[in-house]
């Protein structure tokens, strides 16, 4: 009841003071928001690993996961940047459940490439029939075993690279790397990360190229479930990089790391134990024009959730910029969860997308109804930020799962990256058919 009264008061202030009250959701850009779909699944724009926006030669292509009555479907629409008009939604294929959403990239010739479908299954891969055209696709190919959560980038020579979680029945789960050279089939390369424990694991692993399109950066959150702490996970946010297309990997200090890496061997940026009421989440990694990686993450404790943006400072050490103090005025007491990421547009400035909420009494934070979208924008390379909110708080449904456009190889980044997000509930089961809104939000002016 106290929280509801707070929303009523805040909403009233916003309506009364309008743009003069800087703590109110920003009006700027709201009218340019575009409704992509009203059939979004409970995880329509998830997950942080999977890029879903590609801009190239006057067009922007956006993919997401719908859940119409006939089942889960991968959808894509195209924005004509000159006219501002959007295409109709094309269907690329089906997904196993609400975990099977798309990862999208583009090559130098403009052909679109997409992975989708799987939740502990083989991935399905398709390529567009024509360059820079999402209306028609070649038949799908399958590869892999028991894979979930694809990241996807395109190397300078046109080789596609993906990393994804591999589940096993009788041994700890791993993060596998696969690649597809032009004209070749997908082939497994190696395991990059491994849990130290069985039962269940997540990796939340995202990829980003350095400015030379040669160094590949990986940010990850390893979620482990020890047998003696089955309901109290270990979570570690960390980093690796490769300068040879993913063959060898090293830490931020240049030390070679044996593969598969674990929380004990890669750059451990922050960690926590569930039994100590400390759980970490990570966002998608970004790299600035000087080749410096930015790894966003948050730490949830019993009473709060605080978010940070980490950058290396030498000798394997990292600097951590605290993001919560940059929340918009009027939201400064809210908690920040890193269910988003960081990206750099052509302006060279970092943009962070995250979610903010009030921690629920029952401990639920994934899709908690108070969740709202927040964007942090910097003009000084990530030293300070200005936080923006975009809608009056809702007591009924979350606005969440922001997914920023980021460089995946050959997409042409706008000055500031746009994002898509889900406006609606998480659902109760993997197969729930929902009618969430999927929104496109352009970058700031």
Backbone torsions as a table, in degrees:
resi	resn	phi	psi	omega
1	UNK	NA	-40.9	178.5
2	UNK	-60.5	-41.5	-179.5
3	UNK	-65.3	-39.8	179.0
4	UNK	-63.2	-42.2	178.7
5	UNK	-63.0	-37.9	177.9
6	UNK	-60.2	-44.3	179.4
7	UNK	-62.7	-41.9	-179.3
8	UNK	-61.4	-45.1	-179.8
9	UNK	-63.6	-46.6	-179.9
10	UNK	-61.6	-43.6	179.9
11	UNK	-61.7	-41.3	179.6
12	UNK	-63.9	-43.0	177.4
13	UNK	-60.6	-42.0	-179.9
14	UNK	-62.5	-45.3	-178.6
15	UNK	-66.2	-32.8	-176.5
16	UNK	-77.8	-46.8	-175.3
17	UNK	-90.8	-18.4	178.0
18	UNK	56.9	-134.6	-173.7
19	UNK	-70.5	-11.5	-177.9
20	UNK	-78.6	-15.1	179.1
21	UNK	-99.7	104.0	-172.5
22	UNK	-67.0	-16.1	177.9
23	UNK	-79.3	-11.9	179.7
24	UNK	-76.6	155.3	176.6
25	UNK	-53.9	132.6	-174.2
26	UNK	-63.0	136.3	175.5
27	UNK	-78.0	-29.1	-175.3
28	UNK	-57.9	125.3	176.6
29	UNK	86.9	-16.2	-175.5
30	UNK	-61.8	-41.3	-178.0
31	UNK	-67.6	-18.5	178.9
32	UNK	-90.8	-2.4	176.5
33	UNK	-64.5	146.3	-177.5
34	UNK	-129.9	133.2	179.0
35	UNK	-82.8	108.1	-179.7
36	UNK	-76.3	-36.6	-175.0
37	UNK	-160.3	152.7	171.4
38	UNK	-116.2	19.1	178.7
39	UNK	-122.2	25.2	-176.1
40	UNK	-63.6	144.1	178.0
41	UNK	-76.2	179.1	177.4
42	UNK	-67.3	-13.2	176.8
43	UNK	-136.5	49.4	-170.5
44	UNK	-58.5	-38.8	-176.4
45	UNK	-113.9	8.8	174.7
46	UNK	-76.4	156.6	8.5
47	UNK	-119.0	169.9	-176.5
48	UNK	-59.8	-27.2	-179.7
49	UNK	-63.3	-32.8	-164.6
50	UNK	-101.1	109.2	175.7
51	UNK	-67.6	140.9	-174.0
52	UNK	-129.4	2.6	-176.9
53	UNK	-128.6	131.2	179.9
54	UNK	-136.0	123.5	174.4
55	UNK	-108.4	136.4	-176.5
56	UNK	-161.7	123.1	173.1
57	UNK	44.6	56.8	172.7
58	UNK	86.1	3.2	178.6
59	UNK	-129.2	153.5	172.6
60	UNK	-128.0	124.9	-178.9
61	UNK	-107.0	134.7	-175.7
62	UNK	-132.2	127.9	-178.6
63	UNK	-119.5	151.5	-179.8
64	UNK	-159.6	-176.6	-177.5
65	UNK	-118.6	114.1	175.2
66	UNK	-93.3	165.4	174.9
67	UNK	-138.4	65.6	175.5
68	UNK	-67.4	175.8	-175.3
69	UNK	-61.3	-27.1	-178.5
70	UNK	-79.8	-7.1	178.2
71	UNK	129.7	179.3	-177.9
72	UNK	-72.4	133.1	-176.2
73	UNK	-134.9	136.8	174.0
74	UNK	-83.6	124.1	-178.1
75	UNK	-120.6	155.3	178.5
76	UNK	-147.4	142.5	173.6
77	UNK	-132.7	159.0	-176.8
78	UNK	-125.2	131.8	174.9
79	UNK	-97.1	126.0	170.2
80	UNK	-83.7	109.5	-172.8
81	UNK	-64.9	-29.1	-178.1
82	UNK	-75.4	-40.2	-178.2
83	UNK	-93.9	-20.5	-175.7
84	UNK	77.7	9.6	-178.3
85	UNK	-92.6	143.4	177.6
86	UNK	-102.1	144.9	174.3
87	UNK	-73.3	173.4	168.9
88	UNK	-69.5	170.6	177.1
89	UNK	-86.8	125.4	174.9
90	UNK	-100.3	145.8	178.3
91	UNK	-98.6	124.9	-178.4
92	UNK	-92.5	-34.1	-178.7
93	UNK	172.1	-175.2	-179.0
94	UNK	-99.8	168.7	174.8
95	UNK	-126.9	154.1	-178.8
96	UNK	-64.5	-43.5	178.6
97	UNK	-162.1	-160.7	-174.6
98	UNK	-74.6	0.6	175.0
99	UNK	-93.1	-4.9	-169.1
100	UNK	-94.5	27.1	-176.9
101	UNK	-67.5	171.7	-168.6
102	UNK	-87.9	154.2	164.7
103	UNK	-122.6	131.3	-168.8
104	UNK	-125.8	139.8	171.8
105	UNK	-148.9	-179.3	-177.2
106	UNK	-145.6	148.5	179.7
107	UNK	-100.4	-177.3	-174.6
108	UNK	-65.0	-28.3	179.7
109	UNK	-85.4	-6.0	177.9
110	UNK	96.6	3.8	177.3
111	UNK	-73.1	133.6	177.4
112	UNK	-84.7	143.3	178.6
113	UNK	-130.6	138.2	-174.7
114	UNK	-143.0	140.3	172.4
115	UNK	-115.4	145.2	-176.6
116	UNK	-168.1	-176.6	169.8
117	UNK	91.6	-47.1	-157.7
118	UNK	-82.7	144.6	161.7
119	UNK	-141.5	92.8	-170.1
120	UNK	64.2	45.1	178.5
121	UNK	-143.5	176.5	168.3
122	UNK	-65.8	148.5	172.0
123	UNK	-76.7	155.0	168.8
124	UNK	-110.1	136.1	-176.9
125	UNK	-124.2	136.3	174.4
126	UNK	-136.7	153.2	175.0
127	UNK	-122.9	144.1	179.2
128	UNK	-66.2	147.4	-179.7
129	UNK	-69.2	-37.6	-177.5
130	UNK	-123.6	150.7	177.7
131	UNK	-61.9	140.8	173.4
132	UNK	54.2	35.6	-176.8
133	UNK	-142.2	114.8	-176.1
134	UNK	-95.7	8.9	-172.7
135	UNK	-83.0	-16.5	-177.5
136	UNK	-147.9	141.7	-172.6
137	UNK	-134.7	149.6	174.0
138	UNK	-69.1	158.7	178.0
139	UNK	-56.6	150.7	-176.3
140	UNK	-77.0	150.8	171.8
141	UNK	-114.4	149.1	177.9
142	UNK	-112.0	148.2	174.4
143	UNK	-156.3	156.9	174.7
144	UNK	87.1	169.5	179.3
145	UNK	-133.6	127.6	173.2
146	UNK	54.3	50.1	-179.2
147	UNK	-104.2	151.0	178.3
148	UNK	-152.5	152.5	173.0
149	UNK	63.7	73.6	-178.6
150	UNK	-82.0	134.1	160.4
151	UNK	-96.0	156.5	-175.1
152	UNK	-153.9	127.8	175.2
153	UNK	-139.8	166.3	178.8
154	UNK	-121.7	124.0	-178.9
155	UNK	-75.4	169.5	-176.6
156	UNK	-60.4	-31.7	-179.9
157	UNK	-88.7	7.8	179.0
158	UNK	90.9	-0.6	177.3
159	UNK	-70.5	130.5	174.6
160	UNK	-85.5	138.3	178.8
161	UNK	-128.1	130.4	174.2
162	UNK	-131.2	147.7	166.9
163	UNK	-122.6	143.7	-175.8
164	UNK	-156.2	156.2	177.8
165	UNK	-71.4	135.1	173.7
166	UNK	-113.7	122.7	179.0
167	UNK	-97.6	147.5	178.4
168	UNK	-129.9	158.6	178.9
169	UNK	-82.8	-34.9	-168.9
170	UNK	-131.3	20.9	175.8
171	UNK	-154.2	163.5	-178.3
172	UNK	-59.1	146.1	-177.1
173	UNK	-76.2	160.8	-174.0
174	UNK	-134.7	165.5	169.7
175	UNK	-104.8	112.5	-178.2
176	UNK	-95.1	148.4	173.3
177	UNK	-111.4	130.8	175.9
178	UNK	-125.0	154.8	177.0
179	UNK	-142.8	159.5	178.8
180	UNK	-139.2	104.9	175.0
181	UNK	-71.3	152.3	-180.0
182	UNK	-52.6	128.7	178.7
183	UNK	78.6	0.5	-178.9
184	UNK	-110.2	172.9	176.2
185	UNK	-88.8	163.4	174.6
186	UNK	-65.9	140.1	177.9
187	UNK	-140.2	139.8	178.2
188	UNK	-71.7	135.6	-179.4
189	UNK	-102.4	-54.7	-176.0
190	UNK	-174.7	168.9	171.5
191	UNK	-95.3	129.8	-178.0
192	UNK	-93.7	-39.5	-178.3
193	UNK	-130.4	154.2	176.2
194	UNK	-144.8	137.6	172.3
195	UNK	-70.4	151.6	176.2
196	UNK	-88.4	-4.9	-174.7
197	UNK	-134.4	155.4	177.9
198	UNK	-85.7	-151.8	177.6
199	UNK	76.2	-70.5	-174.0
200	UNK	-162.0	143.8	177.6
201	UNK	-148.3	153.5	168.0
202	UNK	-128.3	161.8	179.7
203	UNK	-129.5	-23.1	178.4
204	UNK	40.7	52.8	-172.4
205	UNK	-98.9	121.9	178.7
206	UNK	-117.9	154.5	-177.7
207	UNK	-118.6	149.7	173.9
208	UNK	-153.4	141.4	176.2
209	UNK	-83.7	146.8	167.4
210	UNK	-74.6	172.4	-176.3
211	UNK	-63.4	-18.9	178.1
212	UNK	-85.1	-1.3	-178.0
213	UNK	55.9	32.4	179.0
214	UNK	-128.5	-44.4	179.3
215	UNK	-82.4	125.4	-179.3
216	UNK	-104.3	126.2	-177.0
217	UNK	-108.2	139.1	179.5
218	UNK	-126.3	125.5	171.5
219	UNK	-112.5	144.6	-175.1
220	UNK	-152.3	154.2	168.3
221	UNK	-120.9	110.3	178.1
222	UNK	-89.0	121.1	-179.3
223	UNK	-109.8	116.2	-175.4
224	UNK	-121.4	151.6	-178.5
225	UNK	-124.0	90.9	176.5
226	UNK	-62.6	146.9	-177.5
227	UNK	-63.9	-30.8	-179.2
228	UNK	-88.1	-1.2	177.4
229	UNK	-136.2	51.5	-168.3
230	UNK	-57.1	-29.1	-179.3
231	UNK	-107.9	14.8	-178.0
232	UNK	-133.8	85.6	-172.9
233	UNK	-68.1	157.7	167.3
234	UNK	-99.0	132.1	179.2
235	UNK	-128.4	131.3	-178.5
236	UNK	-134.9	126.2	175.3
237	UNK	-97.4	129.4	-176.1
238	UNK	-149.6	-174.7	-168.4
239	UNK	-149.7	145.8	169.8
240	UNK	-143.9	160.7	173.7
241	UNK	-142.6	156.3	179.3
242	UNK	-137.5	135.6	178.6
243	UNK	-108.0	7.3	-178.6
244	UNK	-129.6	38.1	175.5
245	UNK	74.5	18.2	175.8
246	UNK	97.9	8.1	178.6
247	UNK	-75.5	-50.2	176.0
248	UNK	-119.9	153.3	-176.8
249	UNK	-133.5	148.0	-178.3
250	UNK	-140.6	166.5	175.7
251	UNK	-82.3	179.0	-178.2
252	UNK	-65.3	-18.9	179.0
253	UNK	-93.0	4.6	177.9
254	UNK	88.5	-2.7	179.4
255	UNK	-71.5	134.5	179.2
256	UNK	-70.8	135.7	-177.3
257	UNK	-111.1	127.5	175.3
258	UNK	-67.4	140.8	-178.5
259	UNK	-107.0	148.4	-6.7
260	UNK	-73.2	140.8	179.8
261	UNK	-76.1	158.7	176.6
262	UNK	-128.8	175.2	176.4
263	UNK	-58.3	-18.0	-179.7
264	UNK	-87.4	-15.6	-172.7
265	UNK	-117.3	-22.9	176.3
266	UNK	-89.2	176.4	176.5
267	UNK	-63.4	107.3	178.2
268	UNK	-89.1	109.5	-176.1
269	UNK	-83.4	-40.2	178.4
270	UNK	-162.8	154.8	-178.9
271	UNK	-150.4	167.0	-180.0
272	UNK	-162.1	159.2	178.1
273	UNK	-118.1	131.5	-179.3
274	UNK	-60.4	-35.2	-177.8
275	UNK	-70.0	-14.2	174.1
276	UNK	-99.7	12.9	-179.5
277	UNK	57.7	50.8	179.9
278	UNK	-144.5	106.0	-177.2
279	UNK	-126.9	133.1	-176.9
280	UNK	-105.8	145.9	168.9
281	UNK	-121.7	153.6	179.0
282	UNK	-124.5	152.9	173.7
283	UNK	-108.6	174.1	-179.7
284	UNK	-67.6	141.8	-175.3
285	UNK	-77.5	151.4	174.0
286	UNK	-133.9	159.0	-178.4
287	UNK	-133.4	131.6	-178.3
288	UNK	-85.5	-179.2	-175.2
289	UNK	-67.2	-13.2	177.4
290	UNK	-97.6	4.5	-179.9
291	UNK	83.1	15.5	-178.3
292	UNK	-90.9	123.0	-179.5
293	UNK	-77.7	147.4	175.2
294	UNK	-122.6	122.3	-178.5
295	UNK	-117.3	110.7	179.0
296	UNK	-87.6	144.6	177.6
297	UNK	-157.8	168.2	175.9
298	UNK	-137.3	154.1	178.3
299	UNK	-119.6	117.1	178.0
300	UNK	-101.0	126.8	173.4
301	UNK	-114.9	-170.4	-176.3
302	UNK	-64.4	-32.1	-171.4
303	UNK	-112.0	-12.6	-174.4
304	UNK	-157.2	171.0	171.3
305	UNK	-139.2	122.4	-176.2
306	UNK	-116.1	138.4	-176.1
307	UNK	-112.3	150.5	-175.4
308	UNK	-141.9	157.9	173.7
309	UNK	-124.2	114.4	-172.7
310	UNK	-101.8	138.9	175.5
311	UNK	-135.7	145.5	-178.4
312	UNK	-73.5	145.2	-179.8
313	UNK	-124.7	9.7	177.5
314	UNK	108.2	152.6	178.3
315	UNK	58.0	30.6	178.7
316	UNK	76.1	7.2	-179.6
317	UNK	-97.1	156.1	-175.7
318	UNK	-131.1	144.3	172.9
319	UNK	-94.9	143.0	-174.7
320	UNK	-124.9	110.0	176.9
321	UNK	-89.0	122.9	-177.8
322	UNK	-79.0	122.6	-174.6
323	UNK	-90.5	-28.1	-176.3
324	UNK	-54.2	-39.1	179.0
325	UNK	-62.8	-14.4	179.6
326	UNK	-95.6	6.7	174.7
327	UNK	-58.4	150.9	178.3
328	UNK	-59.0	145.5	175.0
329	UNK	-56.8	131.4	-174.4
330	UNK	103.8	-15.8	178.1
331	UNK	-122.3	9.4	-171.3
332	UNK	-63.0	-21.0	179.6
333	UNK	-93.0	0.6	178.2
334	UNK	-76.6	162.7	177.8
335	UNK	-98.4	144.6	-179.0
336	UNK	-110.5	125.9	177.3
337	UNK	-113.5	133.4	-177.7
338	UNK	-88.5	74.6	172.5
339	UNK	-101.3	27.5	-177.9
340	UNK	-133.4	-118.3	-179.8
341	UNK	172.4	-171.4	178.7
342	UNK	-127.7	147.1	178.2
343	UNK	-151.6	158.3	178.4
344	UNK	-119.6	125.4	171.9
345	UNK	-85.1	-171.3	-178.7
346	UNK	-68.0	-15.0	175.8
347	UNK	-70.1	-18.3	-179.8
348	UNK	84.2	4.3	-178.9
349	UNK	-100.3	143.2	-179.7
350	UNK	-77.5	141.0	172.3
351	UNK	-123.3	130.3	179.6
352	UNK	-115.3	128.5	173.6
353	UNK	-109.6	133.6	-178.6
354	UNK	-149.2	-175.3	174.3
355	UNK	-123.8	152.5	176.5
356	UNK	-129.7	150.2	-176.8
357	UNK	-164.9	178.7	168.7
358	UNK	-103.5	126.3	179.3
359	UNK	-58.0	129.7	-177.4
360	UNK	-76.6	151.4	178.6
361	UNK	-61.1	-35.5	-178.3
362	UNK	-81.2	1.7	176.8
363	UNK	85.6	0.1	-178.4
364	UNK	-78.2	131.3	173.4
365	UNK	-128.1	-18.7	178.8
366	UNK	-77.4	101.8	-179.2
367	UNK	79.6	18.3	177.5
368	UNK	-58.8	139.4	-167.1
369	UNK	-63.0	-21.8	-180.0
370	UNK	-80.1	-2.4	-173.5
371	UNK	-63.4	131.6	177.4
372	UNK	-132.7	155.2	-179.8
373	UNK	-80.5	139.0	173.5
374	UNK	-136.1	142.0	177.5
375	UNK	-123.7	130.8	177.3
376	UNK	-108.1	126.3	-179.0
377	UNK	-120.1	139.6	-178.3
378	UNK	-119.7	149.7	173.4
379	UNK	-121.0	7.6	-178.0
380	UNK	-132.4	33.5	175.2
381	UNK	76.0	13.5	177.6
382	UNK	103.5	10.4	175.7
383	UNK	-74.7	-43.3	178.5
384	UNK	-136.2	162.9	-177.7
385	UNK	-139.7	159.6	169.2
386	UNK	-115.9	124.3	-179.4
387	UNK	-90.5	142.9	179.6
388	UNK	-132.1	138.3	170.0
389	UNK	-112.6	160.8	-168.4
390	UNK	-130.3	3.1	-180.0
391	UNK	-156.3	152.1	173.8
392	UNK	-64.2	140.4	-178.5
393	UNK	-56.9	142.1	178.7
394	UNK	-110.7	139.7	176.8
395	UNK	-91.3	-0.7	-171.7
396	UNK	-116.0	-37.6	-172.7
397	UNK	-140.1	144.5	177.7
398	UNK	-81.0	153.7	165.7
399	UNK	-114.6	117.0	-164.9
400	UNK	-162.5	-170.6	-178.3
401	UNK	52.1	52.4	177.4
402	UNK	-67.5	140.9	179.1
403	UNK	-133.2	110.5	-176.2
404	UNK	-84.9	146.8	166.2
405	UNK	-67.3	136.2	175.8
406	UNK	-143.5	158.0	-177.4
407	UNK	-63.9	121.8	178.2
408	UNK	-114.8	4.8	179.3
409	UNK	146.5	-66.6	-174.1
410	UNK	-129.3	1.2	174.4
411	UNK	-68.2	149.1	-175.3
412	UNK	-100.4	105.6	-172.9
413	UNK	-71.4	135.8	172.4
414	UNK	-71.3	172.5	179.3
415	UNK	-53.7	-39.2	176.0
416	UNK	-133.8	132.6	-174.5
417	UNK	-66.5	140.6	171.3
418	UNK	-83.0	173.3	177.2
419	UNK	-147.2	162.2	169.3
420	UNK	-120.6	156.7	179.6
421	UNK	-152.5	165.5	-179.5
422	UNK	-102.5	132.3	177.7
423	UNK	-115.5	92.8	-177.8
424	UNK	156.2	178.1	-168.1
425	UNK	-79.9	162.3	-178.5
426	UNK	-80.0	-23.6	-173.4
427	UNK	83.0	172.8	-176.4
428	UNK	-108.2	-16.2	-176.6
429	UNK	-142.4	162.1	-177.8
430	UNK	-59.2	-31.3	-175.0
431	UNK	-100.4	12.1	-178.0
432	UNK	-61.2	131.4	175.0
433	UNK	-92.6	113.8	-174.2
434	UNK	-121.6	172.7	180.0
435	UNK	-130.3	58.7	178.5
436	UNK	-78.6	156.0	174.2
437	UNK	-87.8	140.0	175.3
438	UNK	-116.2	118.4	-173.0
439	UNK	-113.0	145.0	169.3
440	UNK	-101.5	131.0	178.5
441	UNK	-124.8	113.6	-177.0
442	UNK	-68.2	164.2	174.5
443	UNK	-67.4	163.2	-178.8
444	UNK	-68.9	163.7	-178.1
445	UNK	-83.9	NA	NA
